Amino acid sequence: MAGKRILGLISFLTAGIILTGCSSGAASQGLKDKKKIKIGISQLVEHPALDSARQGFIKALKDKGYEEGKNIELDIQNAQGDIPTAQSIAQKFVSTNKDMIFAIATPAAQAAYNSTKKTPILMTAVTDPVEAGIVKSMEKSGTNVAGTSDMVPSEKQLELLKALVPDAKRIGVLYNTSENNSEIQIKNLEEAAVKYNLEVVSRGITSINEASQVLTSILDKIDVMYTPTDNMVASSLPVIADLCFKNNIPIIGAEDAHVKQGALASNGIDYEKLGYETGLKAVEIIEGKRPEDMEVSLMKEMTLVINQDAAAKLKINLPKEIEEKALKVKGGVK
């Protein structure tokens, strides 16, 4: 009798282990059968690039038949650049049993991952998610996080820079000292700059209010400005563009949103497309795919954009091959 009890206990425990091991896949497998899927969207800060990523994500869901008011319920929250607020948003999403979290920017994604290892998390605008500690590898997430990275090849940007400003020798860069992604970009830029005989003059900032003063301190030391995919820098673009125009210094941006705000050009990220790609991954998870089995995608094609107003103000003659290929925008010039 005792033997039967022990065997029964072993069978019960084994079944429990099997069910536990399958719980992550089962959770996402059941999402498509829900009448309404609850998705929490956590955006670190409001600026054009991250806004575009959010819009792209929602558009992808709608294109695949998942629409607000019908079969999904969206709860959109903005941390206004405050990391503790991002953490509070993530914790609230978990406590209110969201079926999925969409986190826009690295601190928002880290906050979500710190709050749950079970709820599927979609991320975008994260430069190096492995370094950020939220996935195990780019090839296979290995965690409950899936999505896209906004890593931009530095060489493509420097190639564009030399084509537009061939005599440039020194590049100025501002970056947020508390954002690990920005430090990674600076390192990549410095390595790539050697090939083009360029010197990188980088300065860290800790708030948007510092941007004007810090940039002013290096304006006489640089020939061109580069703006990375840095949330604090993106929010400071109007100030950066104004100072650079006053000193006849062109700006090369890492993303098309920078060009719309006054940068001369970019061969970089289209955040709406990046967010759209993340939305397609969300649909895959809703329909049964496990986040841990998915790769983290990079943008395969960069977007070449030229600001015609900036080129005219800076009196820069655009090479014919660039002008013919580029998307053309206006604005951001005072």
N, C-alpha and C positions, 0 to 999 in steps of 0.2 A: 504493500500500500504506500509506504514511504517512497519507494522507488518511483511509483506512478506519479506521486505528488511532485517529486523533483523533476521528472521528465516534463510534467505539465508546466511547471514553473519555467524551465529552460525554454520550452516552446513559446510560452507567453513573452518572455524577455526577447527571444529571437525575433518574434513578430514585431515587437515594439521597436527594436533596432532597425528592422527593415523599413517600417513605416516612417521612423524618424529620418532615415537616410533619404527617403523619397519625398520628404515634406516640402523641400524647396521647389522641386519640379511640380509637385502636385498643386502648390499654391498658385503658381503662374498658369498651370494648365486649366484651373477653374475660373480664371478671370473672364474669358470670352463667354462664359455661361451666365455671368452676372447681368442683371437688368441694367445696372448703372455702375460703371467703374470709377472709383474715386481716386483722382490724381492730384497730389499736392505739388505745386511748382514753387521752388525756392530760388529766387534770383538775388544775387549778391548786391547789385547796385543798378540803378537805372541809367543807362546810356545806350546810344544807338546800336552798338554791336550786340550787346546782350538782349536788348529788346528784339532785335531781328532774329536772334537764335530762338527766343521764346515763340515768336510768330511762326517761324519755320516749323517748329515742333508741332504746334497746334494745327498748322496747315496739313502736315503729313498725316496726322491722326484723322482729320476730316476727309482727306482724299481717300483714305482706306476705310471709311465708313464709321469712324468713331467721332461723334460730334457732341459738343457741349449742349445740354438741354435734352438730348435724346438718350444716348447710352454711355456718356461719360459726364462726370462732374468735376470741374476744375476749381481748385483753391489756389489762387495766385498770390504769393506773398513776396515782398521785397525787403531785404535787410538794410537797405540804404547804406551799404558799405560797412556795416557794423558786424563783426564776426560773432560776438555773443548773441546778437539778435538772430543771426543765421542759425546758431545752435538751438535757440528757443523755437524757431520756426520748425526745424527738423523734429525736435522732440514733440511738438504739438501734432505734427503730421503722424507720428508714430502712435501717440496716445489716442488720436481720433481714428485710428485704423484705416489710414489711406491704403489703397491697394498698390499704389506705385508713387514714387517720388521722382520728380524731374528737377535736378539741381544744376543751376547755371553759374559757372565759375568755380575754381578750385576750392575756396573756403566753404562755399555752399555745399559742394559735393563731400568734402571732408566732414562737415557738420552732420550731413545726412548719414554717412557711413559710421560716424561715431555713435549715432543714435539707434541704428538698427543693422543687424547682420542678416535679417530675414526678408524684410520688405524689398522688392526689386527697386533699384535706384538707377535712373538714367542720368547721365551726366553729359555736359557739353561745355566748351570754352575752358577746358582743362588741358594745360600744355603737356605736363608729364604726370599722368595718373599713377604710374609705378612709383616714381619718386615721392609723390604725394601720399603714398601708402594706401590707396583705395582699390587698386587691382594688383594682381600678382605678376601679370605680363600683358603686353599689348596683343599678343597672339591669342591668348585665352585668359579672360578676366580672372577666373578662379575665386571670385567673390560675388556678392549680390549686386555688384555695380557693372553696368554696361554703358556704352555710348561712344562719344567721339572726342578726339583731341584737336586742339587748334594750333599744334606745332607748325611753325612756318619755316621753311628752309631759308636760312640766312643768306646763302649764296645767291639765290634768285633775287633777293632784295638788293644785294650789293651790286649785282650785275646790272640791274635797272638803274641804280644810283649812278654808276660810272657812265652809263649810256646817256643819262640826262645832265649830269654834272661831272664831266670828265676830268676837270682839274681839281676836284675835291681830294683833300688829303686827311682831313680830320672830321670824324662823325661824333656829334653830340647825342647822348642818350640819357633820358631820365627814367628812373624805375622805382617802384615801390619796394623798399627794403624789407618789408614784412611778407612779401609775396614770393614764395620759392620759385614759381614759374618764371618770374621776371629775371631772377638771378641766373636761371638756366639759359634764358634767351641771351643775356649779356655774355655769358661764357661762350655760347655758340657763335655769337656775332664777332667776338674777339678772335676766335679761331679762324673764322671765314675771312676776316678782314686782312689777315696776313697775305693771302693770295692776291688781294687787290691793292696792296701797299697802302692800306688805310689804317689810321690810328683811331681807336675808340676812346672818346672822352666821356666817361659815364659818371653820373652823380645820382645818389639815392635820395628819395624823398619819403617822408612819413605821413604827409597829408596833402590834400589838394592846395591848401593855403601856402605850402612851401614852394610850389612849382614855379611861380614867377621869380622869386628871389634866387632860387638855385639855378634856374635857366639863365637869368641875367648874369650870373657869375661866370658862365662859360661861353657866352655869346662871342666874345672876342678870341676864343680859342678854337672855334669850329667853322667848317665850311658848309656843312649840311647837317640836318637833324634827322634822327631816326626815332620813330615812336613804336615801341613794341606792343604786343597784345597784353597790356597791363591795365587793369581796371581803373586804377588811380590816374594813370597817364591819360587814358581815354576820357575820363571825366574832366581832365585839365586841358583838353585839346583847344578850346577857344582861347585860353590864355597863351598856350604855347604857340599857336598859329599867329596870334596878334604880335607877339614879341619877335617871332622869326620874320614875319613880313616887314616889320619896322627896321630890321637889320639885314634885309635882303638875303635871308638864309632859307633855302628850300627844305621842305620836309618830305621824307619818304616814310610812308606808313605801312604797318604790318597788315592792315586790313582796309577794306574798301570804305568802311565807316569813317576812317581818319581822313580819307580824301574828300569825302563830302563835307567835312568840317574844316577844310583848308589845306590839308597836305597836298603836295604837288602830284604824287603818284603812289601807287602800290601794286605789287605783284603778290597779293596775299589772299587772306581768308575772306570768303563771303559767308557771314555768320548766319544768314537766313538758310543758305544751303546746308551749312553744318547742323543747324537745328533741325532741319527737315530730315537729314540722315539719321539723327538721333530719334526723331519721331517714328521713322520706319522700324528702328530697333525696338521701340516701345510696342509697336504693333506685333512684332515677332514674339515678344514676351507675353503679351496678352493672349496670343494664339498658341502658347504652350512652350516656347523656347526658354531655356534656363539662362539667366544672365552670366553665370559662371562659365558657361560653355562658349560665350561669344567673344569675338575679337574687338579691340578698341580701334575704331576706324580713324584714318587721317584723310584730309581732303586730298584727292588724287590730282586735281587740277586747281591751280591758283587762278585768281581773277586779276587781270591787268586793268587798272583804272587810272585815268588822268583827269586832273582838275584843270579845265581850260582857263578859268578865272585866275587860278594861282600861277599858271604858266605865263599868262599875259602880264600879271603884276610883277613877276620876277624877271620878265623879258627873256624867257627860256624858249629857244627854238626846239621844238620836239622832233626827234628823228622820225623820218617818214615811216619806217617799219614799225615803230612803237605807236605812232598816231593812228595807223591803219588798223592795228590789232586791238587797241584799247577801247574800253567803255569810256565814255566821256561824261563828266558831271560838271556842275558849276556850284558855287556857293562857298561859304566859310571865309570869304575875303572881305575885309573892311576897307 
